[in-house]
Every structure is written in structure tokens, then in C-alpha cells.
Amino acid sequence: MRLSAVWRWPLVLAGLTLFGLLSALLGEGGMWWGLSWAALAVPLLTIVCCSVRALLHAGGI
Amino acid sequence: MATVRSLRRWAFVHKWTSLACTIFLLVLCLTGLPLIFREELRELLSDDPPYAVLPADAPLANLDGVVETARRRHPDHLVWFVFVDDDEPQILVGLLPSPTALPAEARRIKFDARTGEVLKEIEPAARRPFDFLDLMLHLHKDLFADLPGELFLGFIGLLFIASLVSGVALYGPFTKKLGFGAVRRDRSRRVKWLDLHNLLGVITLAWALVVGLTGVMNELATPLFQIFQRTDVQAMLQPYRGQPPPAPADLASVQDAYALVQRTMPERRPTSVVFPNDRIGSPHHYLVWTKGSSPLTSRLFTPVLIDARTGVLTAAVQMPWYLRALEVSRPLHFGDYGGLPLKIIWALLDLVTIVVLASGLYLWLSRRRSPLEARLAELESAVDEA
């Protein structure tokens, strides 16, 4: 696999995380808080999806 | 392309920086979990009497009256600070038994901010037992070792950052043949945990880096404020050199000092008034801490010096860059700037970090049973495949 392919999703998730961290801090509440929660929830949802997939296929980890 | 030698170096750095900091980081993650919700827990665990039910726009009690009440209750103490809360209708007055007493010896009196009634006396920290949140905070901040503990945990934070950076260097070569998110289910239990360790680690990498870096910054707060006190503040106090500090009876009205800052800087809100002292601030001034109103500027404090004898505004102090960096780093470490949902997300990311740390420890413990050559072969085969 090419290096860019290895890092594509980690970089997307890192970008979303940084956006989520800064949007609540620099924004004036309201919409920015919502965007922050949504952006920071993506890494957590990714973890849930990957873990569920591993559990379903492995019959336990 | 990574060479075997460079990979071995990164593996060495990752292993030893991680091992050196894992136990302490587990303590930090576990103690940090309740601290994320400290405001909610304080409210839940509080046995303080309720505030008077008054209209939301009820005016603030006169600060001179509040200070006078505090002095009458403890005539052998010196007033240290007056804190006017903007979250709750409370005013806290801090009192020290002597000018050289430590902060832990300070007693506090809680007032209703509108009626000026005393709600509670809070004994000095040195004399009362720790409650749950105090215990968590001390373990998280300094391991009960004050400044040496803070500096030690700051160093642990640096090791954590080195561990994350070296983990990034290893992630590419070791996951090159796997798709993102893959967990090899047809291999041993150890391989599955290795894949999960890599996956959870890389997904939470940015958050962990931010929390790690801001944690290091926070641990440096004490020496940074000391530098500020010894350089910038001393330079500002140059015109007062040689003058005796005002006696308590000569102090100007604290209410007038507070109101002067409100009038002069309407875009900022005064939060506390520190009385003249030698430790933080000036022996000749009231130091009024002010903050802005937006999520960011409410974290950026600007101190204003009011001549404690004449009540004249002397200066609004420009904070140096390192203290501004410290102030910005605080919310990014605490996760308390985006409402309860952000706190819940913070707690979940903290839990994921605990899993990454524990799985790293498990991988090292299980790896010790493998022959060294097998480990090196695994490393080299990864490079060959890269």
C-alpha cells in the first residue's frame, strides 16, 4: 500500500479532531459547539465501527 | 523509505519512552476522568446552603461591606483576595493568617453575591481532610509533591509526546500491508491487540498530542508565573521602590477599585481583586484580574494594577507570550469549553487512551516471552515489506 493510502484516514481524523478542538474555542458558541461535537465524535464513531467489525469477525478479541 | 536501522531506533525510543511514562499516564488518565466533570461533581457533592432567590439582575453586594464582614470575623487575619464568581452568585474572600503564610493556610468565606450574607466558612486546605476531587486534583497535578511533582509530571508529559511521535514513525511501516482499521483476526491474541493498539493510537493521536502538550504547559505554570513576577512585574514596580507598602487601614476602597476597572474597561469583566502582597502582584497595588466574554477571551486574563493608597489606575498589564500560551492551553487540556457534550467526548477519548496505554503494556509484557531474534525478524520483515 502506498504511504499516502496508509496515512489518508489518520490524517482526515487528525484534521477533524483539530477542527473540533478549535471550533468550540474560537467560535462564539451555538453552531460552533455543534460542529465541534460532530467533528470530535467522528474518531469515536470510527473506533466503534472498527471494534464492532473486529468483534463480529473474530468472535471476540 | 525507512531503513532497518532507523526503525530499530524509533522502536527503541517508543518502547522506553512509553514504558517510562505508562504507569504515570494511567494515573493521569484515571484521575483526569472525574476532573473533567469537576464542576458537575462539586455541585452534586456540595452541602452549601442555597442562594437567596432574587431576580437575575439583582445588583452585586458592596465589596467593601463584604470585606469588612470578613475582617470582623477574623480580625487576626489579612484579606488576600476577593473573588466575584460569574457562574454562581457567590463572592469568596480569602484570608491569610500572616503576610508570609502559604496559600494552603488561607481560609475562605463564601458570601451570597447579592445579599452579602455569609453562606459558609471554608477552613484552610492544610487543616481540612481532602475531599474526593481534591485527592484527584493533587494526584493529577503534582502527586502531592508541589513544584517538584509538577515538574516531574511535566517531564512525564514530554516522554508521552516522544512516545507518540515515535509511534507515528512506526505506524506506517507496521501497517503498510493492512488496510486502515484492519484487525488481524486470524492471528494470535497478541497480534490482535497490536492492531488495536495501533488503530486506537492513531485515531486519537491528534487529541492525545494536544492534551499532552497542554498538560506539559500547565505543569510549568508555577515557574512561568514566578518569571513574570520577577521580571515584568518588578519592572512596573520600579517607581515604588523604597516606599513602604500601605497599611491595611490606609487601603483605598476595594469597591471603588472594582468599579473603576468596570468603567475603564467595559469590554472586560473583573473577576477578582488581589490585595497588596509580595507574592503575586504588588505590595502597593490592588491587582484586579479581568477577562473577556467570548469562549477564547474568557480564558485570557489581563491584570490591572490600582494604586492601593490612592485608588488610581496605574496600568493594565500586558501578559507575556508564555503566559498567554499557558492560558490558551488550559481549556485545551481540561475540555471544559464546549458544554457537557464536549466533556463527555473528552471522557470517552480519555478512556480510549487508557486502552491504548494498557494494551501497550500488555504488548510489552507478552513480548518479553518472545526470543529477541524473533522480535528483530518481525521488525525486519516489516521493513522488507515496506
Interface residues (C-beta under 8 A of the other chain):
Chain A: M1 L3 V6 W7 R8 W9 P10 L13 A14 G15 T17 L18 L21 A24 L25 L26 G27 E28 G29 W33 S36 W37 L40 A41 P43 L44 T46 I47 C49 C50 S51 R53 A54 H57 A58 I61
Chain B: Y171 G172 T175 K176 K177 L178 G179 F180 G181 V183 R185 R189 K192 W193 D195 L196 L199 L200 V202 I203 T204 L205 A206 W207 V210 S294 P295 L296 V328 P331 L332 Y337 G338 G339 P341 L342 I345 L348 L349 V352
